[in-house]
Amino acid sequence: MFRVLKEDIDTIFEQDPAARSYLEVILTYSGLHAIWGHRLAHGFYKRKFFFLARLISQISRFFTGIEIHPGAQIGRRLFIDHGMGVVIGETCEIGDNVTLYQGVTLGGTGKEKGKRHPTVKDNALIATGAKVLGSITVGEGSKIGAGSVVLKDVPADSTVVGIPGRIVIQAGKKVQKDLNHCDLPDPVADRLLGMEKEIQKLKKELEETKKGEYRHDHSTL
C-alpha cells in the first residue's frame, strides 16, 4: 500500500514542475487526494459496501471538486492536474500513466446499459474541458484536445480536436489539414446552411413551375 502511495506522489513530481516538496504535494494537491479517496471507496465498492463507498466518494468530491464514481477502475500513476470539475463515471476503465486536466468528463450519453462509460488506455492525455462520452475507447498514447467532444473510438497514437472530435494526427502523420482552433467545426451550423440552400433551390423550382403553368394557361386562351 505504501509503495502505491509513494508512486502516486512521485508521479506528481514527474508531471508537475511546480511541485517542490513531499509535504506540499501531500497536503495541497487535490488530484492526489481524489485518487487516494477513490482507492479507499473502490475497495469498499468491490466488497459490495455500496453505500459506504458512495459516501466516501461524495466526501472526496466535496473537498476536492473531483467526482470519481467508486465503481470506476483506475490504473497506476494517474495524474489529475488542477482537477476541479473532473467527472469519472461508474464503468470507466483508466489504464496506467494517464493524464487528465481540469473539467474533463468521462461520462455516458444516457442511452447505454451495462458498460456505458469510456475506456482510456495507457499513456493517454485528455486536455482541459474535453468530454469523452459513451462506451468508447481512447487508444494507447492518444491525445484529446482541450474542449473537444469525443463520441467515437479513438485509435492508438492519435490526436483528436473539435466538436465533434476529429482525428487530425495518427501515428505521427497528419490526417487532415491544420485546424484553426479559433474556428472549430460547427456541424449544427453546417447542417442548417445546407438546409437553407435546399430550401432556396426548392423555392426557385416552385417559382419556375408556377411561371410555366401561367404561360400554358394564357397560351390556351
Backbone torsions as a table, in degrees:
resi	resn	phi	psi	omega
1	MET	NA	-44.3	-179.3
2	PHE	-66.9	-31.5	176.9
3	ARG	-63.9	-41.1	178.9
4	VAL	-66.2	-42.6	179.3
5	LEU	-62.6	-42.8	179.0
6	LYS	-65.7	-37.4	178.3
7	GLU	-62.6	-39.9	176.7
8	ASP	-61.0	-41.8	180.0
9	ILE	-68.2	-44.1	-179.9
10	ASP	-61.9	-33.1	178.2
11	THR	-61.0	-39.3	178.9
12	ILE	-65.1	-41.8	178.0
13	PHE	-63.4	-34.7	179.3
14	GLU	-71.3	-35.7	-171.8
15	GLN	-94.6	-28.4	-172.4
16	ASP	-118.7	108.9	179.9
17	PRO	-67.1	-13.8	-179.9
18	ALA	-78.8	-14.1	-179.5
19	ALA	-71.1	127.0	-173.2
20	ARG	-114.2	-32.6	-177.0
21	SER	-149.4	159.3	178.2
22	TYR	-62.7	-39.6	-178.8
23	LEU	-63.2	-42.6	179.0
24	GLU	-61.7	-45.1	-178.2
25	VAL	-64.5	-45.9	-176.8
26	ILE	-64.7	-37.1	-173.4
27	LEU	-91.6	-24.4	-168.6
28	THR	-121.2	-6.4	-176.0
29	TYR	-94.2	104.7	-175.8
30	SER	-65.5	-32.4	177.8
31	GLY	-61.4	-40.4	177.3
32	LEU	-66.1	-43.1	178.6
33	HIS	-60.7	-40.7	-179.3
34	ALA	-65.2	-40.1	179.1
35	ILE	-66.0	-43.4	178.9
36	TRP	-65.9	-40.1	176.1
37	GLY	-61.8	-38.1	179.3
38	HIS	-67.5	-40.2	-179.4
39	ARG	-59.3	-40.8	178.0
40	LEU	-67.1	-47.4	-179.4
41	ALA	-63.5	-40.3	-178.8
42	HIS	-64.9	-34.6	177.2
43	GLY	-62.1	-44.1	176.6
44	PHE	-67.7	-36.8	-179.2
45	TYR	-62.2	-42.4	179.5
46	LYS	-65.3	-26.1	178.4
47	ARG	-92.7	11.0	174.8
48	LYS	68.7	22.5	169.9
49	PHE	-90.2	69.2	-168.5
50	PHE	-64.8	-41.1	-178.7
51	PHE	-64.9	-45.1	179.9
52	LEU	-63.7	-39.0	178.6
53	ALA	-62.6	-45.1	178.9
54	ARG	-66.5	-35.9	178.8
55	LEU	-62.6	-44.4	178.9
56	ILE	-64.0	-41.8	-179.0
57	SER	-66.0	-35.0	179.4
58	GLN	-72.5	-36.4	175.2
59	ILE	-63.7	-43.2	177.5
60	SER	-61.6	-41.5	178.4
61	ARG	-61.9	-41.0	-179.2
62	PHE	-61.3	-41.5	-175.5
63	PHE	-85.9	-26.3	-173.2
64	THR	-109.8	-21.0	-174.2
65	GLY	76.5	10.7	-178.8
66	ILE	-116.9	124.6	-177.4
67	GLU	-108.2	113.1	177.5
68	ILE	-121.8	118.0	177.9
69	HIS	-65.5	137.7	-177.0
70	PRO	-62.6	-17.2	178.5
71	GLY	-80.5	-14.4	-178.5
72	ALA	-63.9	142.8	178.9
73	GLN	-103.8	118.1	-174.6
74	ILE	-120.2	131.8	-179.2
75	GLY	-81.3	-161.0	-176.7
76	ARG	-86.5	152.2	172.0
77	ARG	59.0	38.0	170.9
78	LEU	-70.3	133.9	178.3
79	PHE	-120.1	116.5	176.9
80	ILE	-107.7	108.5	-174.8
81	ASP	-97.9	127.0	-178.2
82	HIS	47.3	59.8	-162.4
83	GLY	-75.2	4.7	-176.8
84	MET	-52.6	128.1	176.2
85	GLY	88.0	0.5	177.1
86	VAL	-70.2	134.9	178.3
87	VAL	-129.1	127.5	179.6
88	ILE	-125.5	119.5	-173.2
89	GLY	-77.4	171.8	-171.8
90	GLU	-59.9	-44.1	-174.0
91	THR	-98.9	17.7	175.5
92	CYS	-65.4	144.8	172.1
93	GLU	-127.8	119.0	-177.5
94	ILE	-117.7	128.8	-178.1
95	GLY	-80.2	-158.5	-177.7
96	ASP	-89.4	151.5	173.4
97	ASN	59.4	37.9	178.7
98	VAL	-93.4	143.6	178.3
99	THR	-119.4	129.6	176.3
100	LEU	-123.2	138.1	176.7
101	TYR	-106.0	175.8	-173.2
102	GLN	-60.9	145.9	175.7
103	GLY	78.8	5.0	179.8
104	VAL	-73.3	137.2	174.9
105	THR	-119.9	123.3	170.8
106	LEU	-109.9	86.0	-169.3
107	GLY	-124.9	-173.8	178.3
108	GLY	-105.4	171.9	177.5
109	THR	-95.8	-6.8	-179.1
110	GLY	87.9	2.1	-176.0
111	LYS	-112.3	-22.4	-175.0
112	GLU	-86.7	162.9	171.1
113	LYS	-125.6	158.3	-177.7
114	GLY	72.7	-126.2	178.4
115	LYS	-72.9	105.1	-172.3
116	ARG	-126.4	4.8	179.0
117	HIS	-122.7	164.8	-173.0
118	PRO	-69.4	159.8	168.3
119	THR	-113.1	123.5	-179.0
120	VAL	-112.4	117.4	-175.5
121	LYS	-79.0	174.5	-176.3
122	ASP	-56.2	145.3	171.2
123	ASN	65.0	18.4	177.3
124	ALA	-81.8	156.4	177.3
125	LEU	-132.4	129.4	179.2
126	ILE	-122.2	117.6	-169.7
127	ALA	-84.9	176.5	-172.4
128	THR	-50.4	127.3	172.0
129	GLY	75.2	3.7	-179.5
130	ALA	-71.6	145.7	178.9
131	LYS	-119.9	119.3	177.5
132	VAL	-114.6	113.2	-167.0
133	LEU	-123.5	137.7	174.6
134	GLY	96.4	175.8	-179.1
135	SER	-81.5	71.9	-178.6
136	ILE	-121.6	171.3	-177.6
137	THR	-122.2	129.5	170.5
138	VAL	-97.8	115.0	-171.5
139	GLY	-66.7	165.7	-177.3
140	GLU	-60.6	132.3	176.5
141	GLY	75.4	9.3	-177.8
142	SER	-84.2	159.2	-179.9
143	LYS	-127.7	132.6	176.9
144	ILE	-108.9	122.7	-175.7
145	GLY	-70.4	159.5	-179.2
146	ALA	-59.5	133.3	176.3
147	GLY	77.2	2.8	-178.8
148	SER	-73.7	153.9	174.4
149	VAL	-120.5	112.0	-173.4
150	VAL	-107.6	123.0	-176.6
151	LEU	-121.8	-3.6	-178.9
152	LYS	-129.6	162.0	179.6
153	ASP	-57.0	144.7	177.4
154	VAL	-114.1	121.2	179.0
155	PRO	-64.8	165.5	179.0
156	ALA	-63.5	149.6	175.4
157	ASP	55.9	43.9	-179.9
158	SER	-119.3	156.4	173.3
159	THR	-118.2	127.7	-175.5
160	VAL	-120.3	133.9	175.4
161	VAL	-139.2	162.4	170.7
162	GLY	97.3	175.3	177.6
163	ILE	-129.3	112.3	-8.5
164	PRO	-69.1	163.1	-176.1
165	GLY	-61.1	134.3	177.0
166	ARG	-125.1	141.4	178.5
167	ILE	-77.1	121.5	178.7
168	VAL	-107.7	-23.9	176.3
169	ILE	-137.8	134.7	177.2
170	GLN	-140.0	125.4	-178.4
171	ALA	54.1	38.3	176.2
172	GLY	81.9	0.9	-179.0
173	LYS	-116.0	140.9	178.2
174	LYS	-67.9	133.2	178.6
175	VAL	-92.3	-31.6	178.0
176	GLN	-143.7	173.2	-179.0
177	LYS	-62.2	159.9	178.9
178	ASP	-53.1	137.1	-179.5
179	LEU	-101.4	126.7	177.9
180	ASN	-75.3	113.1	-174.8
181	HIS	-71.0	-11.4	174.1
182	CYS	-85.5	-7.3	-176.6
183	ASP	-140.1	62.2	-178.4
184	LEU	-66.6	150.5	-178.4
185	PRO	-61.5	141.7	178.8
186	ASP	-122.2	92.8	-175.3
187	PRO	-63.1	-30.8	179.2
188	VAL	-67.1	-46.8	178.5
189	ALA	-63.4	-39.4	178.3
190	ASP	-62.6	-40.0	179.9
191	ARG	-66.6	-43.3	178.5
192	LEU	-63.3	-39.6	178.4
193	LEU	-63.3	-40.4	177.6
194	GLY	-64.1	-40.0	178.3
195	MET	-65.7	-38.8	178.9
196	GLU	-63.0	-41.6	178.0
197	LYS	-63.4	-39.9	-179.8
198	GLU	-66.1	-40.5	178.2
199	ILE	-63.5	-43.1	178.4
200	GLN	-61.9	-38.8	178.2
201	LYS	-65.0	-42.0	178.9
202	LEU	-66.5	-39.1	177.0
203	LYS	-60.9	-43.2	180.0
204	LYS	-64.0	-42.1	178.6
205	GLU	-65.4	-37.9	179.0
206	LEU	-65.8	-42.2	178.0
207	GLU	-63.2	-41.1	178.5
208	GLU	-65.4	-36.9	177.4
209	THR	-65.2	-42.7	178.4
210	LYS	-63.8	-40.7	178.2
211	LYS	-63.4	-40.0	178.7
212	GLY	-64.2	-41.5	178.4
213	GLU	-66.7	-36.4	179.7
214	TYR	-64.3	-44.9	179.3
215	ARG	-63.7	-39.4	-178.2
216	HIS	-65.4	-41.9	179.6
217	ASP	-63.1	-42.4	-177.8
218	HIS	-73.2	-28.7	179.7
219	SER	-73.9	-21.3	179.7
220	THR	-87.0	-10.3	-178.7
221	LEU	-79.4	NA	NA
